[in-house]
Amino acid sequence: MNKQLRHVSVFALVLLAVLIGSTTYWQMWAKADLAARKGNSVSLIERLTVDRGKILAADGTVLANNRKTRKHGLTIYTRHYPQNDLAPQVIGYATDAGTTTGLEQTLDDYLTGANTNLTNTFTQELDKLGGQTVHGDNVVLTLRPDIQRLAQDQLAGRCGAVVVLDTRTGAVVAMASSPTYNANLVNQRHGYTKIGQIRGSCGDASALQNNATLGLYPPGSTFKMVTAAAALDSGAYTPSSPFNDPGYCTEYGQRVSNAGNPDQNGPEAFGNVSLAQGFEHSINSVFCNVGMHIGGLKILDYAKRFGFYSPPPLETPPDTINASGLYKNGKLWTPTSNSQIDSGRLAFGQYNMLATPLQMALVGATIANKGVVPKPYLVQKVVAADGSTVTKTTPQTLGEAIKPQTAAELNQMMQLVVQGGTAASVGFPAGLKVAGKTGTAELGLGSVYDAWFVAFAPADNPRYVVAAVVAKQPNGFGASISAPIAKAILEKLLVR
């Protein structure tokens, strides 16, 4: 009798192991493939009856949850976004028809409970067998709602984006894109059409596009951070290297004139200056000469160290993240010789250079982080329905772009920009040391520019970096258009 009981017990344990193994396979690996098959009505019904996990901000604010209804005898869950238009391009949306975008797409397996921990998987299978509701995992993001809202308000409907990173960890504190939209429209009749009709002040930007990661803009003089990094780190120059600025540099027999900047009246010509002063006052002729001396390939080599030419690693869908770099005919282009590059104009962020706000934020964060590139991330942790932690993000780095000494020299030069250079008129609080770089990118539209500002603070012990771009602004100097955005955000973060 005891022998028979042992046989029965062993058989039961084998069945249990098979059950756990099979449910783990179908829930963790095969379910996503099945769900992706078009016309899978069983899968769609199953999705609608899953209590999809919440998406929460860093402070616990609910960014996405569900509304429960009864239809045809079933409990149906419809996605809801309590904060309406807060970071919809990042969070994405999940429709009743099963379409997902943004983090709703890339984190779908967690949110539906298909990729949870083993204990929760077993519990869910028991719930299914018992006809109980399956609950997805909750996702906690790094976004701070107060900073995200402030960034969106500062853009004020103008086309552009703002990215705020924790310089030490790479955590995304805010990622705002304008124009924006209310994600709850997606599940309303004709809602998608209404979203498609939203246009920002520039008139040609889609509200659905995340300009922070997908938008490509000429970085203008903010790219001088990269050029200066190449000049200093390679040993070709020091901050005190001398230049004479007659108001232009000569390249290919043509004069490349300085841009107008708000810190000087009349034609811009500074005479004898150092590299640090050329950076402080954003003198194009200085950087034009630097570019011609060290060559465009050297500048691009350092740009790649900062992350250019590769999409920044982030949890959002790959097709929503562009790589920054030189573009030709709408495609990323890698030259093979200096003769192919207008090195002088590249050096001050013009020519064919295009960059995303996230990439320029990473440049600033790297300088703040003593030359080490932080890996950006949006997901702080994933928590199962039973409260256990499924996964938690550990901050990582993407390598050293420049030497610590180079980063320290750039930090000092960026402080000069704020203290007496192109951003001196911004008026940061006296007790807050800020390092920054303005950018006024020419678009070939006369006095209409893309206005940039990249800054981090406190400069002597950096905690946050802000990159802001406002597109197609009449007389759009970075100091007058984008620097006030960074000022408002850094004050909110650091001034008590």
C-alpha positions as CSV (number, residue, x, y, z in Angstrom):
1,M,0.0,0.0,0.0
2,N,2.8,2.4,0.9
3,K,4.5,1.5,-2.4
4,Q,1.3,2.4,-4.3
5,L,0.9,5.7,-2.5
6,R,4.5,6.6,-3.4
7,H,3.8,5.8,-7.0
8,V,0.7,8.0,-6.9
9,S,2.6,10.8,-5.2
10,V,5.4,10.6,-7.7
11,F,2.9,10.6,-10.6
12,A,1.1,13.6,-9.1
13,L,4.4,15.5,-8.7
14,V,5.3,14.8,-12.3
15,L,1.9,16.1,-13.5
16,L,2.4,19.2,-11.4
17,A,5.9,19.7,-12.9
18,V,4.5,19.3,-16.4
19,L,1.7,21.8,-15.6
20,I,4.2,24.4,-14.3
21,G,6.6,23.8,-17.2
22,S,3.9,24.1,-19.8
23,T,2.2,27.1,-18.3
24,T,5.6,28.8,-17.9
25,Y,6.3,28.1,-21.6
26,W,3.0,29.4,-22.8
27,Q,2.8,32.3,-20.5
28,M,6.4,33.5,-20.7
29,W,7.6,32.7,-24.2
30,A,4.8,31.5,-26.6
31,K,2.0,33.8,-25.5
32,A,3.5,36.9,-27.1
33,D,3.9,35.1,-30.4
34,L,0.3,33.8,-30.3
35,A,-1.0,37.3,-29.4
36,A,0.8,38.8,-32.4
37,R,-1.0,36.6,-34.9
38,K,-3.7,38.6,-36.7
39,G,-7.2,37.4,-36.5
40,N,-6.6,35.6,-33.2
41,S,-10.0,36.4,-31.7
42,V,-9.5,34.1,-28.7
43,S,-6.3,36.0,-27.8
44,L,-8.1,39.3,-28.1
45,I,-10.9,38.2,-25.9
46,E,-8.4,36.9,-23.4
47,R,-6.5,40.2,-23.5
48,L,-9.7,42.2,-22.8
49,T,-10.4,40.0,-19.7
50,V,-6.9,40.4,-18.2
51,D,-6.7,43.1,-15.6
52,R,-3.7,44.8,-17.3
53,G,-1.1,46.0,-14.8
54,K,-0.8,49.7,-13.9
55,I,1.9,52.0,-15.1
56,L,3.0,54.2,-12.2
57,A,5.3,57.3,-12.0
58,A,8.2,57.4,-9.6
59,D,6.1,58.9,-6.8
60,G,3.3,56.4,-7.3
61,T,1.0,58.6,-9.4
62,V,-1.1,56.3,-11.7
63,L,-0.3,57.0,-15.3
64,A,-2.3,54.0,-16.7
65,N,-4.9,51.8,-15.2
66,N,-8.2,50.1,-16.2
67,R,-11.9,50.7,-16.2
68,K,-14.0,47.6,-15.6
69,T,-17.3,46.8,-17.4
70,R,-19.5,43.8,-18.1
71,K,-20.2,42.7,-21.7
72,H,-21.9,39.6,-22.8
73,G,-21.4,38.0,-19.4
74,L,-17.7,38.8,-19.3
75,T,-15.7,41.3,-17.2
76,I,-13.9,43.5,-19.7
77,Y,-11.0,45.9,-18.9
78,T,-10.5,49.1,-21.0
79,R,-7.3,51.1,-20.6
80,H,-7.5,54.5,-19.0
81,Y,-5.0,57.3,-18.5
82,P,-5.8,59.3,-15.4
83,Q,-3.2,62.1,-16.2
84,N,-4.7,62.6,-19.7
85,D,-1.9,64.2,-21.8
86,L,1.0,63.5,-19.5
87,A,3.8,61.8,-21.4
88,P,1.6,59.9,-23.8
89,Q,4.4,59.5,-26.4
90,V,6.4,57.7,-23.8
91,I,3.7,55.6,-22.1
92,G,1.9,54.9,-25.4
93,Y,-1.5,53.4,-25.4
94,A,-3.3,50.1,-25.5
95,T,-6.6,49.9,-27.5
96,D,-9.6,47.7,-27.1
97,A,-8.6,46.2,-30.5
98,G,-5.3,45.0,-29.1
99,T,-3.0,47.7,-30.6
100,T,-0.2,48.9,-28.3
101,T,2.4,51.6,-28.6
102,G,5.2,53.1,-26.5
103,L,5.9,51.4,-23.2
104,E,2.5,49.7,-23.4
105,Q,3.9,47.8,-26.3
106,T,7.4,46.9,-25.1
107,L,6.2,46.0,-21.6
108,D,3.1,44.2,-22.8
109,D,4.3,40.8,-21.5
110,Y,4.7,42.2,-18.0
111,L,1.5,44.2,-18.1
112,T,-0.5,41.1,-19.2
113,G,1.2,38.8,-16.7
114,A,2.8,36.8,-19.5
115,N,6.3,37.4,-18.3
116,T,6.1,37.5,-14.6
117,N,7.9,35.5,-11.9
118,L,7.3,31.7,-11.5
119,T,5.2,32.1,-8.3
120,N,2.9,34.6,-9.9
121,T,2.6,32.4,-13.1
122,F,1.5,29.4,-11.1
123,T,-1.0,31.6,-9.2
124,Q,-2.4,33.0,-12.5
125,E,-2.8,29.5,-13.9
126,L,-4.8,28.5,-10.8
127,D,-6.9,31.6,-11.2
128,K,-7.6,30.7,-14.9
129,L,-8.6,27.1,-14.0
130,G,-10.9,28.5,-11.3
131,G,-12.4,31.2,-13.6
132,Q,-10.7,34.0,-11.7
133,T,-9.4,37.2,-13.2
134,V,-5.7,37.2,-14.2
135,H,-3.8,40.3,-13.0
136,G,-0.8,41.7,-14.8
137,D,2.3,43.1,-13.3
138,N,2.6,46.8,-12.3
139,V,5.4,48.9,-13.8
140,V,7.0,51.7,-11.9
141,L,8.7,54.4,-14.1
142,T,11.5,56.9,-13.3
143,L,9.3,59.8,-14.5
144,R,8.5,62.5,-12.0
145,P,5.0,63.9,-12.8
146,D,5.7,67.4,-11.4
147,I,8.8,67.8,-13.6
148,Q,7.1,66.2,-16.6
149,R,4.1,68.5,-16.3
150,L,6.4,71.5,-15.9
151,A,8.4,70.6,-19.0
152,Q,5.3,70.2,-21.1
153,D,3.9,73.5,-19.8
154,Q,7.2,75.3,-20.6
155,L,7.0,74.0,-24.2
156,A,3.6,75.7,-24.3
157,G,2.4,74.0,-27.5
158,R,5.6,74.9,-29.5
159,C,7.1,72.1,-31.4
160,G,10.0,70.5,-29.6
161,A,11.1,68.4,-26.7
162,V,12.6,68.4,-23.2
163,V,14.7,65.6,-21.7
164,V,15.7,65.6,-18.0
165,L,18.1,62.9,-16.8
166,D,19.7,62.0,-13.5
167,T,23.3,62.5,-14.4
168,R,24.5,59.8,-11.9
169,T,22.2,57.0,-12.9
170,G,20.8,57.8,-16.3
171,A,17.2,57.7,-15.0
172,V,14.8,59.7,-17.2
173,V,13.2,62.2,-14.8
174,A,11.1,63.8,-17.6
175,M,10.7,63.3,-21.3
176,A,8.3,65.8,-22.8
177,S,7.3,66.1,-26.5
178,S,5.2,68.9,-28.1
179,P,2.6,68.9,-29.6
180,T,1.0,66.4,-27.3
181,Y,-2.4,64.7,-27.0
182,N,-4.8,63.1,-24.5
183,A,-4.2,59.3,-24.6
184,N,-7.8,58.6,-23.6
185,L,-9.0,59.8,-27.0
186,V,-7.6,56.6,-28.6
187,N,-10.4,54.4,-27.3
188,Q,-13.1,57.0,-28.1
189,R,-15.0,57.2,-31.4
190,H,-13.1,59.2,-34.0
191,G,-10.5,59.9,-31.3
192,Y,-7.5,58.8,-33.4
193,T,-8.6,61.2,-36.1
194,K,-8.8,64.0,-33.6
195,I,-5.2,63.2,-32.5
196,G,-4.0,63.2,-36.1
197,Q,-5.4,66.8,-36.5
198,I,-3.3,68.2,-33.6
199,R,-0.5,70.4,-34.8
200,G,2.1,72.4,-32.8
201,S,3.1,76.0,-33.6
202,C,5.4,74.8,-36.3
203,G,2.4,73.2,-38.1
204,D,4.1,70.0,-39.3
205,A,4.8,67.9,-36.3
206,S,2.7,64.9,-35.3
207,A,1.4,64.7,-31.7
208,L,2.0,61.0,-31.8
209,Q,5.7,61.3,-32.4
210,N,8.1,61.4,-29.5
211,N,10.3,64.3,-30.5
212,A,12.6,63.6,-27.6
213,T,13.8,60.3,-29.1
214,L,12.6,60.4,-32.7
215,G,12.9,64.1,-33.6
216,L,16.1,65.0,-35.5
217,Y,17.2,68.6,-35.3
218,P,20.5,70.4,-36.3
219,P,22.1,70.9,-32.8
220,G,23.8,74.1,-33.7
221,S,26.3,75.4,-31.1
222,T,25.3,72.8,-28.5
223,F,27.4,70.4,-30.7
224,K,30.4,72.5,-29.7
225,M,30.4,70.4,-26.5
226,V,31.4,67.4,-28.7
227,T,33.9,69.4,-30.8
228,A,35.5,70.9,-27.7
229,A,35.7,67.4,-26.2
230,A,37.5,66.1,-29.3
231,A,39.9,69.1,-29.3
232,L,40.8,68.8,-25.6
233,D,40.8,65.1,-25.2
234,S,42.9,64.4,-28.2
235,G,45.6,66.8,-26.9
236,A,45.3,69.1,-29.9
237,Y,44.2,72.1,-27.8
238,T,43.9,73.3,-24.2
239,P,41.3,75.7,-22.8
240,S,43.9,78.5,-23.1
241,S,44.9,77.8,-26.7
242,P,44.9,81.2,-28.6
243,F,42.8,82.2,-31.6
244,N,42.2,85.4,-33.5
245,D,38.6,86.0,-34.4
246,P,38.1,88.6,-37.3
247,G,34.4,87.6,-37.4
248,Y,34.8,84.7,-39.8
249,C,36.9,81.8,-40.8
250,T,37.9,80.9,-44.3
251,E,37.1,77.4,-45.6
252,Y,37.4,76.2,-49.2
253,G,38.1,79.8,-50.1
254,Q,34.8,81.0,-48.7
255,R,34.1,83.0,-45.6
256,V,32.2,81.3,-42.8
257,S,30.8,84.1,-40.7
258,N,30.0,84.1,-37.0
259,A,26.4,83.9,-36.0
260,G,24.7,86.7,-34.2
261,N,24.6,86.1,-30.4
262,P,22.6,88.0,-27.8
263,D,25.7,88.8,-25.7
264,Q,27.2,91.2,-28.2
265,N,25.8,94.1,-30.2
266,G,26.6,94.7,-33.8
267,P,28.7,92.4,-36.0
268,E,30.3,89.6,-34.0
269,A,34.1,89.8,-33.9
270,F,36.0,89.2,-30.8
271,G,39.7,89.5,-31.8
272,N,42.2,87.6,-29.7
273,V,40.5,84.9,-27.6
274,S,41.2,81.5,-26.0
275,L,39.4,78.3,-26.8
276,A,37.5,78.7,-23.5
277,Q,36.4,82.2,-24.5
278,G,35.4,80.9,-27.9
279,F,33.2,78.4,-26.2
280,E,31.9,80.9,-23.7
281,H,30.7,83.3,-26.4
282,S,30.0,80.6,-28.9
283,I,32.3,82.0,-31.6
284,N,31.8,80.0,-34.8
285,S,35.1,81.1,-36.4
286,V,37.0,79.6,-33.5
287,F,35.3,76.2,-33.8
288,C,35.4,76.4,-37.6
289,N,39.2,76.6,-37.3
290,V,39.3,73.8,-34.7
291,G,37.2,71.6,-37.1
292,M,39.5,72.2,-40.0
293,H,42.6,71.5,-37.9
294,I,41.5,68.2,-36.3
295,G,39.2,67.1,-39.1
296,G,35.6,66.0,-39.3
297,L,36.5,62.3,-38.9
298,K,38.1,63.0,-35.5
299,I,35.0,65.0,-34.4
300,L,32.7,62.1,-35.5
301,D,34.9,59.6,-33.7
302,Y,34.3,61.5,-30.5
303,A,30.6,61.9,-31.3
304,K,30.4,58.1,-31.5
305,R,31.9,57.8,-28.1
306,F,29.0,59.9,-26.8
307,G,26.5,57.6,-28.5
308,F,26.0,59.2,-31.9
309,Y,25.4,56.8,-34.8
310,S,23.6,54.3,-32.5
311,P,20.0,54.7,-31.2
312,P,20.3,55.3,-27.4
313,P,19.2,52.2,-25.5
314,L,15.8,52.8,-24.0
315,E,12.8,50.6,-23.2
316,T,10.5,52.3,-25.8
317,P,10.0,50.5,-29.2
318,P,13.1,50.6,-31.5
319,D,11.2,52.3,-34.2
320,T,10.6,55.3,-31.9
321,I,14.3,56.0,-31.4
322,N,16.6,57.6,-34.0
323,A,20.3,57.6,-34.1
324,S,22.0,61.0,-34.2
325,G,24.8,61.7,-36.8
326,L,25.3,63.0,-40.3
327,Y,22.3,62.5,-42.5
328,K,22.3,62.5,-46.3
329,N,19.1,62.0,-48.4
330,G,17.2,61.2,-45.2
331,K,19.5,58.4,-44.1
332,L,22.3,58.1,-41.6
333,W,25.6,58.6,-43.4
334,T,29.1,57.7,-42.4
335,P,31.9,59.4,-44.4
336,T,35.2,57.7,-44.9
337,S,37.5,60.7,-45.4
338,N,37.8,64.3,-44.3
339,S,37.5,65.5,-47.8
340,Q,33.8,64.3,-47.8
341,I,33.0,66.5,-44.8
342,D,32.5,70.3,-44.3
343,S,34.6,70.0,-41.1
344,G,34.4,73.7,-40.3
345,R,30.6,73.8,-40.3
346,L,30.3,70.4,-38.6
347,A,32.4,71.7,-35.8
348,F,29.6,74.1,-34.8
349,G,26.7,71.7,-35.3
350,Q,25.6,72.6,-38.8
351,Y,26.3,70.9,-42.2
352,N,24.4,67.6,-42.2
353,M,24.5,66.9,-38.4
354,L,21.2,66.0,-36.9
355,A,20.6,65.0,-33.2
356,T,17.8,64.0,-30.9
357,P,17.2,65.8,-27.6
358,L,17.9,62.5,-25.8
359,Q,21.3,62.3,-27.4
360,M,22.2,65.9,-26.5
361,A,21.1,65.3,-23.0
362,L,23.5,62.3,-22.9
363,V,26.3,64.5,-24.1
364,G,25.6,66.9,-21.2
365,A,25.2,64.0,-18.7
366,T,28.5,62.5,-19.8
367,I,30.4,65.8,-19.1
368,A,28.6,66.0,-15.8
369,N,29.5,62.4,-15.0
370,K,33.3,63.0,-15.4
371,G,33.4,61.6,-18.9
372,V,31.4,58.4,-18.4
373,V,28.2,57.9,-20.5
374,P,25.2,56.8,-18.3
375,K,22.8,54.4,-19.8
376,P,19.3,56.0,-19.9
377,Y,16.3,54.1,-18.6
378,L,12.6,54.7,-17.9
379,V,11.6,51.6,-16.0
380,Q,12.5,51.6,-12.3
381,K,11.0,48.2,-11.5
382,V,8.2,45.7,-12.3
383,V,6.1,44.4,-9.4
384,A,3.9,41.3,-9.5
385,A,0.2,41.4,-8.4
386,D,1.2,39.7,-5.2
387,G,3.6,42.6,-4.4
388,S,6.8,40.7,-5.1
389,T,9.5,42.3,-7.3
390,V,9.7,40.7,-10.8
391,T,12.7,42.8,-12.0
392,K,14.5,46.0,-10.9
393,T,16.7,48.2,-13.0
394,T,20.3,48.6,-11.9
395,P,22.0,51.7,-13.2
396,Q,24.6,51.0,-15.9
397,T,27.1,52.9,-18.0
398,L,27.9,52.8,-21.7
399,G,31.7,53.4,-21.4
400,E,34.1,56.3,-21.0
401,A,33.8,58.9,-23.8
402,I,36.4,61.4,-22.5
403,K,39.0,61.6,-19.8
404,P,37.9,63.0,-16.4
405,Q,40.3,65.9,-16.9
406,T,38.6,66.7,-20.2
407,A,35.2,66.6,-18.6
408,A,36.3,68.9,-15.8
409,E,37.7,71.4,-18.3
410,L,34.4,71.3,-20.3
411,N,32.4,71.7,-17.1
412,Q,34.4,74.9,-16.3
413,M,33.9,76.2,-19.9
414,M,30.1,75.6,-19.7
415,Q,30.0,77.5,-16.4
416,L,31.6,80.5,-18.2
417,V,28.7,80.3,-20.7
418,V,26.2,80.9,-17.9
419,Q,28.3,83.4,-15.9
420,G,29.3,85.8,-18.6
421,G,28.7,84.3,-22.0
422,T,25.7,83.6,-24.3
423,A,23.5,82.5,-21.4
424,A,24.4,85.2,-18.9
425,S,21.1,87.0,-19.3
426,V,19.1,83.9,-18.3
427,G,19.3,84.8,-14.6
428,F,19.8,81.5,-12.7
429,P,19.5,81.8,-8.9
430,A,22.7,83.1,-7.3
431,G,23.1,80.0,-5.1
432,L,22.8,77.5,-8.0
433,K,25.9,76.9,-10.1
434,V,24.9,75.9,-13.6
435,A,27.0,74.7,-16.5
436,G,25.3,75.1,-19.9
437,K,25.6,75.6,-23.7
438,T,23.3,77.5,-26.0
439,G,22.5,76.6,-29.5
440,T,20.9,78.6,-32.3
441,A,20.6,76.2,-35.3
442,E,20.2,77.7,-38.8
443,L,17.5,76.1,-40.9
444,G,17.9,78.0,-44.2
445,L,14.7,79.9,-43.2
446,G,16.2,83.4,-42.6
447,S,15.9,84.4,-39.0
448,V,13.9,81.3,-38.0
449,Y,16.0,78.9,-35.9
450,D,15.8,75.8,-33.8
451,A,16.6,77.0,-30.3
452,W,18.7,74.8,-28.0
453,F,20.0,74.7,-24.4
454,V,21.8,71.9,-22.6
455,A,22.6,72.4,-19.0
456,F,23.4,70.5,-15.8
457,A,23.5,71.5,-12.1
458,P,24.8,71.9,-9.5
459,A,27.9,72.4,-11.6
460,D,30.4,71.3,-8.9
461,N,28.3,68.2,-8.0
462,P,26.0,67.5,-10.9
463,R,22.6,65.8,-10.2
464,Y,20.4,66.7,-13.2
465,V,20.9,67.5,-16.9
466,V,18.3,69.2,-19.0
467,A,18.2,69.3,-22.8
468,A,15.6,71.5,-24.4
469,V,14.9,72.3,-28.1
470,V,12.1,74.5,-29.5
471,A,11.8,74.2,-33.2
472,K,11.3,76.9,-35.9
473,Q,11.3,79.9,-33.7
474,P,11.5,83.5,-35.2
475,N,14.8,85.0,-33.8
476,G,15.0,81.8,-31.8
477,F,18.2,82.2,-29.8
478,G,18.8,79.4,-27.4
479,A,19.4,81.8,-24.5
480,S,16.0,83.5,-24.9
481,I,13.9,80.6,-26.0
482,S,15.2,77.3,-24.5
483,A,17.4,78.4,-21.6
484,P,14.4,79.7,-19.6
485,I,12.8,76.2,-19.9
486,A,15.9,74.6,-18.3
487,K,16.0,77.3,-15.7
488,A,12.4,76.6,-14.6
489,I,13.1,72.9,-14.4
490,L,16.5,73.1,-12.5
491,E,15.0,75.5,-10.0
492,K,12.1,73.1,-9.4
493,L,14.5,70.3,-8.9
494,L,17.2,71.9,-6.9
495,V,16.0,75.2,-5.3
496,R,14.1,74.9,-2.1
